[in-house]
Amino acid sequence: MKVLVINCGSSSLKYQLIDMSNEEVLAKGLAERIGIEGARVKHQPTGKEDVLIEKPMSDHKKAIEIVLNALVDSDHGAIHSMDEINAVGHRVVHGGEKFSESVVIDEKVLKAIEECSELAPLHNPPNIMGIKACQELMPNTPMVAVFDTAFHQTMPESSYIYPIPYEMYEKYGIRRYGFHGTSHKYVANRAADMLGKDIKDLKIVTCHLGNGASVAAVKNGKSIETSMGFTPLEGLAMGTRSGDIDPAIIVYLMEKENMTIDEVNTMLNKKSGVLGISGVSSDFRDIEGAASEGNHRSQLALEKFNMRVKKYIGAYSAIMKGIDVLVFTAGLGENSVETRQEICKGLEFIGIDIDEDNNKVRGKETELNKEESKVKILLIPTNEELMIARDTKSLV
Ligand code: ADP
């Protein structure tokens, strides 16, 4: 069985074609600048040279058409005909309270996803465009939606409710949803596999540290708390997002700086986080570089980032009444030796004891802890596409 995984952004589209008989990636790629000038697809067939296809793409349907043609191309393709694609798995950001697991897409499901757009106005509409475009081009192929929020639907009421008037939850669905669920679920399950343990017997803290970053508490295989909330703005300090701040700052700034709602929103989402503190970059590689040359604000940005991850690890250990496994994943978690070292430093009192030499590794599954560490510390590269393909396979 071959599954095409689609992840649509507003002007981009990532794809992977996976052979589920051995979970091998046959081809992957990225379509960029959809709907604007300079549109292109970077197509990477496994075992063949990458190709860059530069063609105008007025919309997502056109982009998917070009991707499908690339996949069946006699030169740089990966399959002979489109009929070989047995199912399509779509990443959908927000499933609200309606979806606690992946589902086969039918008209009713599509309508429910559209209703969730109100909660994720930037993310769900492009996801829906991707689904509709695929349905038009492959009307007989089954499609599955896999939600970023689904894994966190197991959070208890006390975790997801905000301490604001309850009517706001009833009226608008204002509650904590959490994101990166596919990634947290994947690495938590991989952690149990790597340790040869049943996930139902483990208390795991998973740290997804990329440009967007979140931490989750996974107890007995279920997410019971996570740092992102109503939107992906809550929680950790991120590349450009503030994470937790005193909400009174918003009103104060609107008054003092005459800022509009849009301006405050842009500031908190695009100009804050480690970019905001350092003034250097949102990319941790640049900030680590500047910090090592003595740039104080870059050092401060890294300290703030690490301290907040540490705070969440402590908090989640308390909530779960202990911690057995700590997992690092995503761009920064998989690649930054310093970040992992700094986050773990000082956590020996709860049994987190990282080994400096074991930690000198990037991007591959590794046990990072000292032999005597009570808590297992694991680096696990995330693989959201594979998780989407697996759900798609099992549902179809
Ligand atoms: P997202 O999917 O949220 O865009 P990623 O998971 O791809 O983010 O992570 C991207 C981030 O990972 C980059 O901003 C960069 O700061 C960080 N990163 C990647 N490689 C390294 C590295 N070698 N050292 C430090 N940070 C890295």
Residues whose N, C-alpha, C, O or C-beta is under 5 A from the ligand:
A	BS01	ADP	L209 G210 N211 G212 S282 D283 F284 R285 A330 G331 L332 N335 S336
